[in-house]
């Protein structure tokens, strides 16, 4: 694996940096470095700008409207944008359901759904987890019963990120109650405006509204919105989860977090701990590059991405812990106005103190979403170690 940058890659990185500096809102960029929460407009304005440039679906091949970048370009794109303070791309459209549609969908489905995903004019959310079926996803109970040219869907999805912003939701539903759990599941695309879809907010410990419950009561979904064959949705699900877990490693964001720790820390006793987490991030980056290199040669993300998900989650949590340790007692006051709104309120302690505790609490979720750490270790032991 050759990590030396060619002249054309250096020029590409310069192009991405120039675009970010010319296009990214200063207010949005400031939120990235201050720890404030983004609102929907921050995400949509940035993603639609990327879409207009042809860069939102940057992991897609050219034949489906992506830029067809090589592994080095993808790596540089993610890292430069993180350095410039760009918001994380909401992955449900461009990184998750989009690849499922162009891999398993019909030509009609590709023509119908991919353009809106590439341009970020249509927003998506993910209907996987349910009460009692999160880590054990094959235990899902949301039921879809065939009724002519439609399915009638009943059930509940939970922890559904950005469902309150979404136009569509991609769902795993049970279409055969007699089959083995993984063999009786189908993959449906559901318009969030369909009668019977209800979204209820879940407010997290940091005070943010990012996740929701989604209730599906006699929701009629056209059979034409099913991706792949009936009862074979688990194939789509595994493909999607492998891509999701690769992204959950969040190496560029962790690198930005380490830089912030170095810039804001004034406690010499923390220097060794920061150096240690910096080395862990670098090691994770090398592992991610190996996975990307395999994909560049025509492979697909395999069970090894579970190790990236586990280590990425642990590293994100550790960075949040060190940020708490760096601000000490000033992490205790909770000042939500400084996180969610423009305000003249003066923070208690240094300017970087208010986000420390909320981010620490929020980062507890990283070892659960996308497949819990325990489940990922089981995948590694069976699929890689053969235990």
C-alpha positions in Angstrom: 0.0 0.0 0.0 1.7 3.2 -1.3 0.7 6.2 0.9 2.9 8.7 -0.9 0.8 11.4 -2.6 1.2 11.8 -6.4 1.2 15.4 -7.7 -2.4 15.0 -9.0 -3.5 13.9 -5.5 -1.9 17.0 -4.0 -3.7 19.1 -6.5 -7.0 17.3 -5.7 -6.6 18.0 -2.0 -6.0 21.7 -2.8 -9.1 21.7 -4.9 -11.2 20.2 -2.1 -9.8 22.7 0.4 -10.5 25.7 -1.8 -14.0 24.5 -2.4 -14.7 24.1 1.3 -13.3 27.5 2.2 -15.3 29.2 -0.6 -18.6 27.3 0.1 -18.9 26.3 3.7 -20.8 28.8 5.8 -18.6 30.5 8.4 -21.3 30.0 11.0 -21.4 26.3 10.3 -17.7 26.0 10.3 -17.6 27.8 13.7 -20.1 25.3 15.1 -17.7 22.5 14.1 -14.8 23.9 16.1 -16.8 25.2 19.1 -18.8 22.0 19.7 -22.2 23.6 19.0 -25.0 21.5 17.4 -25.8 21.8 13.7 -29.4 22.4 12.6 -31.0 21.0 9.5 -30.1 24.0 7.4 -26.4 23.6 8.2 -26.5 20.0 6.9 -28.8 20.6 3.9 -26.9 23.7 2.6 -23.6 21.9 2.8 -24.8 18.6 1.3 -26.6 20.3 -1.5 -23.5 22.3 -2.3 -21.6 19.0 -2.5 -24.3 17.6 -4.6 -24.2 20.4 -7.1 -20.4 19.8 -7.3 -21.0 16.1 -7.9 -19.2 15.2 -4.7 -21.9 14.2 -2.3 -22.0 10.6 -3.5 -18.3 10.5 -3.5 -18.1 6.7 -2.8 -20.2 5.9 -5.8 -18.9 4.6 -9.2 -19.3 6.9 -12.2 -22.0 4.7 -13.8 -24.4 5.7 -11.1 -23.5 9.3 -11.0 -20.6 9.3 -8.5 -17.2 10.9 -9.3 -15.4 7.5 -9.5 -12.6 8.5 -7.2 -9.8 6.2 -6.2 -9.1 5.3 -2.6 -6.6 8.1 -2.1 -9.0 10.7 -3.3 -11.7 9.4 -0.9 -9.2 9.5 1.9 -8.1 13.0 1.1 -11.7 14.3 0.6 -12.8 13.1 4.1 -9.7 14.4 5.8 -9.6 17.8 4.2 -13.2 18.4 4.9 -12.7 17.4 8.6 -9.8 19.8 8.8 -11.9 22.6 7.3 -14.7 22.1 9.8 -17.3 20.7 7.5 -20.3 18.9 9.0 -20.4 15.1 8.8 -22.4 14.0 5.7 -25.6 12.4 7.0 -25.0 8.9 5.7 -28.4 7.4 5.3 -28.9 8.5 1.6 -25.5 8.7 0.0 -23.6 6.1 2.0 -26.2 3.6 3.0 -29.4 3.2 1.0 -27.9 4.7 -2.2 -25.4 1.8 -2.6 -28.1 -0.7 -1.7 -30.3 0.7 -4.5 -27.7 0.7 -7.2 -26.4 -2.8 -6.2 -29.7 -4.6 -5.6 -32.4 -2.3 -7.1 -34.1 -2.4 -10.5 -33.3 0.0 -13.3 -36.6 1.8 -12.5 -35.7 2.1 -8.8 -32.3 3.5 -9.7 -33.7 6.1 -12.0 -36.4 7.1 -9.5 -34.3 7.3 -6.3 -30.6 7.9 -7.0 -30.9 11.5 -8.4 -32.5 12.9 -5.3 -29.9 11.1 -3.1 -27.0 12.5 -5.2 -28.3 16.0 -5.0 -29.5 15.8 -1.3 -32.9 17.1 -2.4 -34.5 14.0 -0.7 -33.6 13.1 2.9 -33.5 9.5 4.2 -33.5 7.8 7.6 -32.9 4.2 8.6 -35.6 1.9 10.0 -33.7 -1.0 11.5 -33.7 -1.0 15.3 -36.9 -1.8 17.2 -37.7 -2.2 20.9 -36.2 -5.6 21.6 -34.5 -5.9 18.3 -31.4 -3.6 18.1 -28.3 -5.7 18.5 -30.3 -8.8 17.7 -31.7 -7.3 14.5 -33.0 -10.6 13.1 -35.5 -10.5 15.9 -37.4 -7.6 14.4 -41.2 -7.7 14.5 -42.4 -5.0 12.2 -44.8 -6.9 9.9 -45.5 -6.4 6.2 -48.5 -8.3 4.8 -49.0 -8.5 1.1 -52.3 -7.0 -0.1 -52.4 -6.9 -3.9 -49.8 -4.4 -5.2 -49.1 -3.1 -1.7 -47.7 -4.2 1.6 -49.6 -3.2 4.8 -46.9 -2.4 7.4 -47.4 -2.4 11.2 -44.7 -2.0 13.8 -42.3 0.4 15.5 -38.8 1.5 14.8 -36.7 3.3 17.4 -33.4 5.3 17.7 -34.2 6.5 14.2 -31.7 9.3 13.5 -33.1 12.4 11.8 -36.5 10.8 11.1 -38.0 14.2 11.9 -36.0 15.6 8.9 -36.5 12.7 6.5 -38.6 12.4 3.4 -38.2 8.6 3.2 -37.2 5.7 5.4 -35.7 2.4 4.4 -37.0 -0.4 6.5 -36.4 -4.0 7.3 -39.8 -5.7 7.7 -40.9 -9.2 8.4 -42.7 -10.7 5.4 -42.6 -14.4 6.5 -43.2 -15.3 10.1 -42.6 -19.1 9.5 -39.1 -18.8 8.0 -35.8 -18.7 9.9 -35.4 -15.1 11.3 -32.9 -13.9 8.7 -34.8 -15.6 5.8 -38.2 -13.9 6.4 -37.2 -10.2 6.1 -37.7 -7.8 3.2 -36.2 -4.4 2.5 -38.8 -1.6 1.8 -38.6 2.1 1.0 -41.4 4.0 2.7 -42.5 7.6 2.0 -42.6 9.4 5.4 -45.7 11.3 4.3 -47.7 8.1 3.9 -50.8 7.9 6.2 -50.0 5.9 9.3 -46.4 7.1 9.8 -45.9 8.9 13.1 -42.6 10.3 14.4 -42.1 10.9 18.1 -38.9 12.6 19.3 -36.4 11.1 21.8 -34.3 13.7 23.5 -30.8 12.5 24.4 -28.8 13.2 27.5 -27.0 16.1 25.8 -30.4 17.8 25.2 -30.3 17.2 21.4 -33.2 15.9 19.3 -31.4 13.7 16.8 -33.2 10.3 17.3 -36.9 9.3 17.3 -39.4 6.6 17.5 -41.2 5.9 14.3 -44.7 4.2 14.4 -46.1 2.4 11.4 -49.9 1.8 11.6 -51.5 0.1 8.6 -49.0 1.9 6.3 -49.6 1.0 2.7 -46.4 0.6 0.7 -46.2 -0.3 -3.0 -44.6 -3.6 -3.7 -42.6 -1.6 -6.3 -40.8 0.0 -3.3 -39.2 -3.3 -2.3 -35.5 -3.7 -3.0 -34.6 -7.2 -4.1 -36.8 -10.2 -3.7 -39.3 -10.8 -1.0 -37.8 -12.5 2.1 -34.2 -11.7 0.9 -33.8 -8.3 2.5 -31.2 -9.7 4.9 -28.7 -9.7 2.0 -29.3 -6.0 1.6 -29.1 -5.4 5.3 -25.7 -7.1 5.6 -24.3 -5.2 2.7 -25.6 -1.9 4.1 -24.3 -2.6 7.7 -20.8 -3.4 6.3 -20.7 0.1 4.7 -22.1 1.7 7.8 -19.5 0.2 10.1 -16.7 1.3 7.8 -18.0 4.9 8.1 -18.5 4.7 11.9 -14.8 4.5 12.4 -14.9 8.3 11.9 -11.1 8.6 11.6 -11.1 12.2 10.2 -13.4 13.4 13.0 -11.2 11.7 15.6 -8.1 13.4 14.1 -9.8 16.7 14.4 -10.7 15.8 18.0 -7.0 15.1 18.8 -5.9 18.4 17.3 -8.5 20.2 19.5 -7.2 18.5 22.6 -3.6 19.6 21.8 -4.7 23.2 21.1 -7.0 23.6 24.1 -5.2 21.6 26.7 -3.0 23.5 29.2 -2.5 20.6 31.7 0.9 19.0 31.2 -0.3 15.9 33.0 -2.6 15.2 30.0 0.1 15.3 27.3 1.0 11.7 27.6 -2.7 10.6 27.4 -3.2 12.8 24.3 -0.1 11.4 22.7 -1.4 7.8 23.4 -4.8 8.5 21.8 -3.1 10.2 18.8 -1.2 7.0 18.2 -4.4 4.9 18.4 -6.0 7.1 15.8 -3.0 6.7 13.5 -3.2 2.9 13.9 -6.9 2.9 13.1 -6.3 5.1 10.1 -3.8 2.5 8.7 -6.4 -0.2 9.2 -9.1 1.8 7.5 -6.7 2.4 4.5 -6.1 -1.3 4.2 -9.9 -1.9 4.0 -10.3 0.9 1.4 -7.4 -0.5 -0.6 -9.2 -3.9 -0.8 -12.3 -2.1 -2.0 -10.2 -0.2 -4.6 -9.2 -3.6 -6.0 -12.8 -4.6 -6.5 -13.6 -6.1 -3.1 -16.4 -5.2 -0.8 -16.3 -4.3 2.9 -16.1 -7.6 4.8 -16.2 -8.7 8.4 -12.9 -7.0 9.1 -14.8 -3.6 9.2 -16.2 -4.8 12.6 -12.8 -4.2 14.1 -12.8 -0.7 12.7 -16.2 -0.1 14.2 -15.1 -1.3 17.6 -11.9 0.6 17.7 -13.4 3.7 16.2 -16.1 3.8 18.9 -13.6 3.3 21.7 -11.4 6.1 20.4 -14.3 8.6 20.0 -15.3 7.8 23.6 -11.7 8.2 24.8 -11.4 11.6 23.1 -14.6 12.8 24.8 -13.3 11.6 28.2 -10.1 13.5 27.7 -12.0 16.6 26.8 -13.9 16.3 30.1 -10.7 15.8 32.0 -9.1 18.8 30.3 -11.8 21.2 31.5 -12.2 19.6 34.9 -14.9 21.1 37.1 -16.0 23.5 34.4 -17.7 20.5 32.6 -20.3 20.4 35.4 -22.5 23.4 34.4 -25.1 22.6 31.7 -25.6 25.6 29.4 -27.8 24.5 26.6 -28.2 27.9 25.0 -24.5 27.8 24.2 -24.9 24.5 22.4 -28.1 25.0 20.4 -28.6 28.8 19.9 -26.7 32.0 19.1 -26.5 33.8 22.4 -24.5 36.3 24.3 -24.5 34.1 27.4 -21.1 33.9 28.9 -19.8 30.3 29.5 -18.8 29.1 32.9 -15.1 28.5 32.5 -13.3 28.5 29.2 -15.2 28.8 25.9 -14.6 25.1 25.1 -16.0 23.8 28.4 -19.8 23.8 27.7 -19.8 21.0 25.1 -17.5 18.7 27.0 -20.0 16.9 29.3 -22.8 16.8 26.7 -20.4 15.3 24.1 -19.1 12.8 26.7 -22.7 11.5 27.4 -23.6 11.5 23.7 -20.5 9.4 22.8 -21.7 6.6 25.0 -24.0 5.6 22.1 -21.1 4.9 19.7 -20.5 1.4 21.2 -24.1 0.5 20.5 -25.3 1.9 17.2 -24.4 0.2 13.9 -24.1 -3.0 15.9 -23.0 -3.2 19.5 -19.4 -3.8 20.5 -20.3 -7.3 21.8 -22.0 -8.2 18.5 -19.0 -7.0 16.5 -16.6 -9.1 18.6 -18.7 -12.1 17.9 -18.5 -11.4 14.2 -14.8 -11.1 14.4 -14.4 -14.3 16.3 -16.6 -16.3 13.9 -15.9 -14.8 10.5 -12.2 -13.8 10.9 -10.8 -16.0 13.6 -12.9 -19.0 12.9 -13.8 -19.6 16.6 
